[in-house]
Amino acid sequence: MPDTRCPRCGGPLGERPARSRLTTIREGFICTTCGTDEAVREAQGQTPVPFGEWPLNT
């Protein structure tokens, strides 16, 4: 059974997960809140939260 937690925040992945912008093949699913945050950061020219700092990837 796949993990239903968002690897970026540790919260629930939800029914409609987003694909992380940090992965080149976009196979890493994250919750919609984190997906929105990544998009806003990108649009504002901010650096993304580093993959190594995601709570479920440490």
N, C-alpha and C positions, 0 to 999 in steps of 0.2 A: 504494500500500500504506500503510495507516495506521501511525502510529508505535506501537511496542510498548513504549515506555518511559513510566513514570509522570511526568507533568509536574511533580508536586509534589516528588518525591525523586530522580528520574532513574533509578530502578531499573526492573526489568522490570514491565510492567503486569500480567502473569499471565493466566491463563485466565478468571478471574472478577473482572474489575475492578469497583470500586465507583464510584458517582457522587458527585462532590464536593458537599458541602453549601454551598460558597461560591457556586455558580452558581445563579441563580434558576430556570433551566429544567432544571437538573441534567443537562446534556449533557456536562459535563466528566468524563471517566473518569480515575480514579486507582487505584493498586494497593490491595489490601485492607488492607495495613498502614496506609497513609495514610488510608484511609476509616475505619478503626477509631480512629486518632488524632484525626481530626476529630470523630467521635461522642463520644469521651471528653472532649475539650476542651469541646465544647458542653454535655455533661452536667455538667461541673464548673464551668461558667460562665467558662471561660478564653477568651481571644480566639483566633481561628484564625490559622494561619500566613497572612499576607497573600499574596494571589494574585501580586502583583508580586515577591515573594521566592521564588517557586517557581523552581528552577534552569532549567527548560526554557521559562520564560516571560519571562526577563530579556533 
